[in-house]
Each structure stands twice: as structure tokens, then as C-alpha cells.
Amino acid sequence: MQARPHPACLPGSRPLPGLAVAGAGLLPSTGSISRRTPAGQGVATSVRAVDGASAAAAVAAAADAPLPPPQVTWQIVVGAVAGVTPFVVAGIEFSKRIVSAGPVLS
């Protein structure tokens, strides 16, 4: 596993492998480009419109992309042990309490 300089959510990071679709980012470049001037400003900005069908196609293409194989690192092992430990301790403590309470008479 290689270290990346930025997390995937920060600007300047590359898209995840297998999730890239032709175009910019996750959405394909099937939308139209127009010029628009925001209210109160004299500078026109470019706007890319994406319809619902192309957005749905991009999501479907990303869902069909193969996932990379999982890598079990020491962090996952330690997290699994930390997650299971309270339940094991609780099971031992409650079994002691049940045994010390004795049989239930009705």
C-alpha cells in the first residue's frame, strides 16, 4: 500500500482507481456548457449541466467497476480485537453473575 499525499476528499487528489469515468470526475461530459454571469458580478463563469440520466449512468458505471482486493493491515486487526473485547468481557461477567445467582425457582 502506497502513501498518498492528500486524502481523497481534499483538492489536488486523484480519483479512486476503478471509479473514473470518461470526462471530468465521476460524471461523464455529456452535459452542455454555457456562459453565465452571477448576480452582481461582471465576470462570466462556465456552467456544466448534467441531466438525471447521465448522472444515473455514471453512478451505475461506478457501481459496476471492480473493487480492489482488501488489504488486512495491523490497524484492522487491532480494531477488530478492540471491537470484540467488550463483548467477550461482558459475556464472562454475566455468566459469573448467572452462575452465582443459582437456580430460578418458580
Phi, psi and omega in degrees: 000128182262146179282140176254146182290330181228147171297160185296340183272352182269152176298147179093353179272154180274156178293156180295143179294139180091346179255355182283132177244152180306130183118197181266116177075214183280331185269135179290160183271055178265352182282172180264152179249131179224166178258138183218138178255117178296152182298131177084001179233147180263003184261128179276140178243153179273141181234132178250119180266134179235125179279168184297325182292318180288327176293319178294323178294323179293320179294319179295320179294323179290326180289330181276349182292139180291141178275148176291155180295143181289146178244117179273110181254178181295331180294322179291320179295314180296320178295322178294317179296317180294328180284329183272331186306313180299325180288324177294314179297317179297320178298319179294314182294317180291326177293324175298317181295320180294317181294319182288337179288335179080187183286150179269125179261134179254000000 
